[in-house]
Amino acid sequence: MSQVLAPRVPPLLASDWTSQHQQLVDRFGAGGRVDPLLATMLQVPEIVEAVMPMTRYVGESSTLSPAQRLLLVLRACWLEQSRAAWAAFAPRLPAPDRGVMERAFGRAPEDDPLRRALLALADELVTAAAVTDATWASLADAHDVLWLMDAVETVAHVCFLSCLAHSFGVSGDAPGVPEDFAGLPERPAVPEREPPLGAARIDPLEGEQIAVLRTFARHLALTGARRPRAGFVNGVSKLTPHDREILILRIGWDCQSEYEWAKHVGEVGRARDHGVDPTLVAAGPGAPGVDDRDALLMRAADELHRHSSVSDPTWAALVERYELAGAMSAVLAASSYRSTSMSLNAYGVQLEPGDEGFPSSVMR
């Protein structure tokens, strides 16, 4: 995983805060503390509004116990090699003792079956954007739907924050941040990804909305925390619909989230109405017929999928094309839908009548 050594987006200094910035800090700073990622996002206040409700929910309000949140967050931060993501959560979670850190960072085996399954959930989501049947069954045997969704969304949101932090060049140096992740074990191997689920693991509620909305409607508190993030991507961000749908479709393809793909080809994103050729998006940035503008967005999505960061050339090109706030928005859009792809794959949200799945003419 590539690491950015210098800030690409400078943190906003307290001396430069407006009353709007101070209000955001009062709402979202844990105990009045501004971690490095929050200070960086203050450059675009709308991004703070989009990101922090879910960050606060994951760290403080989910149905997981504080100890379970801590273990999952630490594990995902290690897998993503993101000290900045840990800095965002550290004041919201119990202080980890050495034993928890040793197990979360792969230095010691986990003997408790439930905690072992939680670690496997994180490993599989981060590495394969999916959860195996065995891991899901181990957790589902003892927990309800709300708990299962919170476990998945905890890992997915840490991955999202890690993409932002790596891409913006945010340092994790802050009180309470654990030792440098360098020198820790490599990511553990995970089982080969299983074929797509033929039935939902979490049944959507009855109704006329699309299946993903009816699935998240099972957990209203979680849905309320996630909504600002999706709202930014689809309504607040200044990205054009064309560019937004390129990013969303490509990251959905990378994560092999066919439901996400289908909805953004069809009734949610209506990609073709915005001049997007889904077959070219699936073919990738180097395919004949892909212009330089679209290739840049596809490369950004691919790099976020593979490395949880965009490369220096890609970042420079995004800033040149969109300016700083637009480049940050592009990274946020792809990163958010990487997180959503993990969720859809884990829950087994199924295609609906009339959905257009992956193009059979393009090799995966």
C-alpha positions in Angstrom: 0.0 0.0 0.0 1.5 3.3 -1.1 1.9 5.9 1.6 1.8 9.7 1.1 4.7 11.3 2.9 3.6 15.0 2.7 0.2 16.5 3.1 -1.6 17.0 -0.2 -4.4 18.8 1.6 -3.1 21.1 4.4 -5.1 21.0 7.7 -7.0 24.1 8.4 -5.4 25.9 11.3 -7.5 27.1 14.2 -6.5 30.6 13.5 -8.3 30.4 10.1 -11.5 28.9 11.4 -14.8 30.8 10.8 -17.8 30.5 13.0 -18.9 27.6 10.7 -15.7 25.7 11.3 -16.0 26.2 15.1 -19.6 24.9 15.0 -18.4 21.8 13.1 -15.7 21.2 15.7 -18.1 21.6 18.5 -20.5 19.1 16.9 -17.9 16.5 15.8 -14.7 16.9 17.6 -14.5 14.2 20.3 -14.1 16.0 23.6 -13.2 19.1 21.8 -10.2 17.4 20.1 -9.6 17.9 16.4 -7.8 14.9 14.9 -5.6 15.4 11.8 -8.2 14.1 9.4 -11.0 16.3 10.7 -8.7 19.3 10.5 -8.0 18.4 6.9 -11.6 18.0 6.0 -12.4 21.4 7.5 -11.0 22.8 4.2 -14.4 21.8 2.7 -17.1 22.1 5.5 -19.6 20.1 3.4 -17.2 17.1 3.6 -17.2 17.3 7.4 -21.0 17.3 7.4 -20.9 14.2 5.1 -18.3 12.1 6.9 -18.6 12.8 10.6 -22.1 11.6 11.5 -21.1 8.0 10.5 -17.7 8.3 12.2 -19.4 9.3 15.4 -22.0 6.6 15.1 -19.4 3.9 14.5 -17.3 5.0 17.4 -19.9 5.9 19.9 -23.4 4.6 19.2 -23.6 1.3 17.3 -25.1 -1.8 18.8 -21.6 -3.4 19.1 -20.1 -3.2 22.6 -17.2 -0.7 23.0 -14.8 -3.7 23.2 -16.1 -5.1 19.9 -15.9 -1.7 18.2 -12.4 -1.3 19.4 -11.3 -4.6 18.1 -12.8 -4.1 14.7 -11.6 -0.5 14.3 -8.0 -1.5 15.3 -8.0 -4.4 12.9 -9.3 -2.5 10.0 -6.9 0.4 10.7 -4.0 -2.1 10.7 -5.2 -3.8 7.5 -5.5 -0.4 5.8 -2.2 0.8 7.4 -4.0 4.0 8.5 -2.8 5.7 11.6 -5.0 8.7 10.7 -8.1 6.6 10.7 -7.2 5.4 14.2 -6.6 8.9 15.3 -10.1 9.8 14.3 -11.5 7.0 16.4 -9.1 6.9 19.4 -10.9 9.4 21.6 -14.2 7.8 20.9 -13.2 4.3 22.0 -11.7 2.6 25.1 -7.9 2.8 25.4 -6.6 -0.5 24.1 -4.5 -2.6 26.3 -1.5 -4.4 24.9 -3.3 -7.7 24.6 -6.0 -6.2 22.4 -3.5 -4.5 20.2 -1.4 -7.6 19.8 -4.4 -9.6 18.6 -5.8 -6.8 16.4 -2.4 -6.3 14.7 -1.9 -10.0 14.0 0.9 -10.5 16.5 -1.0 -12.9 18.7 -3.7 -15.4 18.0 -7.3 -14.8 19.1 -8.7 -17.6 21.2 -12.2 -16.4 21.7 -14.4 -17.7 18.8 -16.6 -14.6 18.5 -13.6 -12.2 18.4 -11.9 -14.5 16.0 -14.9 -14.3 13.7 -14.9 -10.5 14.0 -11.3 -10.4 12.9 -12.1 -12.7 10.0 -15.0 -10.3 9.0 -12.6 -7.4 8.8 -9.9 -9.4 7.0 -12.4 -10.5 4.3 -14.1 -7.2 3.8 -10.9 -5.2 3.4 -9.2 -7.8 1.2 -12.1 -9.1 -0.9 -15.0 -6.7 -0.3 -17.1 -9.7 0.7 -17.8 -12.0 3.6 -17.6 -15.8 3.4 -20.5 -18.0 4.4 -18.6 -19.5 7.3 -17.7 -16.1 8.8 -21.2 -14.8 8.4 -22.7 -17.9 10.0 -20.4 -17.7 12.9 -21.5 -14.2 13.7 -25.2 -14.6 12.8 -25.6 -17.6 15.1 -25.3 -15.3 18.1 -26.4 -11.8 16.9 -29.3 -10.0 15.4 -29.5 -8.1 12.2 -28.7 -4.7 13.7 -25.5 -6.0 15.2 -24.5 -7.7 12.0 -25.0 -4.6 10.0 -23.1 -2.5 12.5 -20.2 -4.9 12.4 -20.0 -4.7 8.6 -20.5 -0.9 8.5 -17.7 -0.4 11.1 -15.1 -2.1 8.9 -16.5 -0.4 5.7 -16.4 3.1 7.2 -12.8 2.6 8.5 -11.9 1.7 4.9 -13.6 4.8 3.7 -11.8 7.0 6.1 -8.5 5.3 5.3 -9.0 6.1 1.6 -9.5 9.8 2.4 -6.6 10.0 4.8 -4.1 8.2 2.5 -5.2 10.2 -0.6 -5.2 13.6 1.2 -1.8 12.8 2.8 -3.0 13.0 6.4 -0.6 12.2 9.1 -1.8 10.1 12.0 0.5 11.6 14.5 -1.6 12.5 17.5 -1.9 11.6 21.2 -3.2 8.1 21.7 -2.2 6.8 18.2 -0.5 3.5 18.5 3.0 2.7 17.2 3.8 3.1 13.5 2.2 0.2 11.6 5.5 -0.4 9.8 7.1 -3.6 11.1 3.8 -5.3 11.9 2.9 -8.5 10.2 1.6 -8.5 6.6 -2.2 -8.7 6.0 -3.4 -12.3 6.7 -4.4 -14.5 3.9 -8.2 -14.8 3.4 -10.2 -17.6 1.7 -10.8 -17.2 -2.0 -13.8 -15.1 -2.6 -16.9 -17.2 -2.9 -19.4 -17.0 -5.8 -22.0 -14.2 -5.6 -24.8 -15.0 -3.2 -28.0 -16.4 -4.7 -30.2 -15.1 -1.9 -30.1 -12.2 0.6 -28.5 -12.7 3.9 -30.5 -9.8 5.3 -34.0 -9.8 3.9 -35.3 -6.3 2.8 -38.5 -5.0 4.3 -41.6 -5.2 2.2 -42.4 -2.1 0.2 -42.1 -0.3 -3.1 -38.6 1.1 -2.7 -35.5 -0.5 -4.2 -34.0 -3.4 -2.3 -31.0 -1.5 -0.9 -33.2 1.1 0.7 -35.5 -1.6 2.1 -32.5 -3.4 3.5 -31.0 -0.4 5.3 -34.5 0.4 6.5 -34.0 -2.6 8.8 -31.6 -0.3 10.8 -32.9 3.2 11.0 -30.2 4.6 13.4 -27.5 3.3 11.0 -29.3 4.6 8.0 -29.5 8.1 9.5 -25.8 8.2 10.1 -24.9 6.9 6.6 -27.3 9.3 4.8 -25.2 12.5 4.8 -22.3 10.6 3.1 -24.5 9.4 0.3 -26.2 12.8 0.1 -22.9 14.5 -0.5 -21.9 12.3 -3.3 -25.3 12.4 -5.1 -26.4 15.9 -4.3 -23.9 18.3 -2.6 -20.7 17.5 -4.5 -20.0 19.7 -7.5 -19.0 16.6 -9.6 -21.1 16.3 -12.8 -23.5 13.4 -13.0 -21.3 11.9 -15.7 -18.1 12.0 -13.6 -19.9 10.8 -10.5 -21.3 7.8 -12.3 -18.0 6.9 -13.9 -16.5 6.7 -10.4 -19.4 4.8 -8.9 -19.6 2.3 -11.7 -15.9 1.6 -11.8 -15.5 1.1 -8.1 -18.6 -1.2 -8.2 -16.9 -3.2 -11.0 -13.7 -3.4 -9.1 -15.5 -4.7 -5.9 -17.7 -6.9 -8.0 -20.8 -5.5 -6.5 -23.3 -6.2 -9.2 -26.3 -4.7 -7.4 -24.5 -1.4 -7.1 -23.5 -1.6 -10.8 -27.0 -2.4 -11.9 -28.7 0.4 -10.0 -26.3 3.0 -11.3 -26.5 1.8 -14.8 -30.3 1.9 -14.4 -32.8 3.6 -12.2 -30.6 5.3 -9.6 -27.7 6.6 -11.6 -29.1 6.4 -15.2 -25.5 6.3 -16.4 -26.3 6.3 -20.1 -28.5 9.4 -19.7 -25.3 11.2 -18.6 -23.2 10.0 -21.5 -21.6 7.1 -19.7 -21.0 3.8 -21.6 -21.1 1.1 -18.9 -19.3 -1.4 -21.2 -16.3 1.0 -21.5 -16.3 1.5 -17.7 -16.0 -2.2 -17.2 -13.3 -2.5 -19.8 -11.2 0.0 -17.9 -9.1 3.1 -18.4 -6.8 1.6 -21.1 -9.6 0.3 -23.3 -10.0 1.7 -26.8 -12.7 4.4 -26.9 -12.1 5.6 -23.3 -11.1 9.3 -23.4 -8.5 10.8 -21.1 -11.0 12.5 -18.8 -12.8 9.3 -18.1 -9.6 7.3 -17.9 -8.4 9.5 -15.1 -11.5 8.8 -13.0 -11.3 5.1 -13.6 -7.7 5.1 -12.6 -8.6 6.9 -9.4 -11.2 4.3 -8.6 -8.9 1.4 -9.4 -6.1 2.8 -7.2 -8.5 3.4 -4.3 -9.7 -0.2 -4.7 -6.2 -1.7 -4.8 -4.2 0.7 -2.5 -6.7 2.8 -0.5 -5.0 5.8 -2.0 -4.6 7.6 -5.3 -1.1 7.9 -6.7 0.8 11.2 -7.0 0.2 11.5 -10.8 -3.5 10.7 -10.4 -3.9 13.2 -7.5 -2.1 15.9 -9.5 -4.3 15.3 -12.5 -7.5 15.4 -10.3 -6.5 18.8 -8.8 -5.6 20.2 -12.2 -9.0 19.2 -13.5 -11.3 19.9 -10.5 -9.2 22.1 -8.2 -8.7 21.0 -4.6 -12.3 20.7 -3.4 -13.3 18.8 -6.5 -10.4 16.4 -6.2 -11.3 15.7 -2.6 -14.9 15.2 -3.7 -13.9 12.7 -6.4 -11.9 10.7 -3.9 -14.8 10.8 -1.4 -17.2 9.5 -4.1 -15.2 6.5 -5.1 -14.2 5.7 -1.5 -17.8 6.0 -0.3 -19.0 3.5 -2.9 -16.2 1.2 -2.2 -17.6 1.1 1.3 -21.2 0.6 0.0 -20.0 -2.2 -2.3 -18.7 -4.1 0.8 -22.0 -3.7 2.5 -24.1 -4.8 -0.5 -21.9 -7.9 -1.1 -22.0 -8.8 2.6 -25.7 -8.5 2.9 -26.4 -10.3 -0.4 -28.7 -7.6 -1.8 -30.2 -9.2 -4.9 -30.8 -7.8 -8.4 -34.4 -6.9 -9.0 -36.6 -7.4 -12.1 -35.4 -5.4 -15.0 -31.9 -4.7 -13.5 -29.0 -4.8 -16.0 -26.1 -6.8 -14.5 -22.4 -6.8 -15.5 -21.7 -6.9 -19.2 -21.0 -10.4 -20.3 -18.7 -9.1 -23.1 -16.1 -7.8 -20.7 -13.7 -10.2 -18.9 -13.5 -9.7 -15.1 
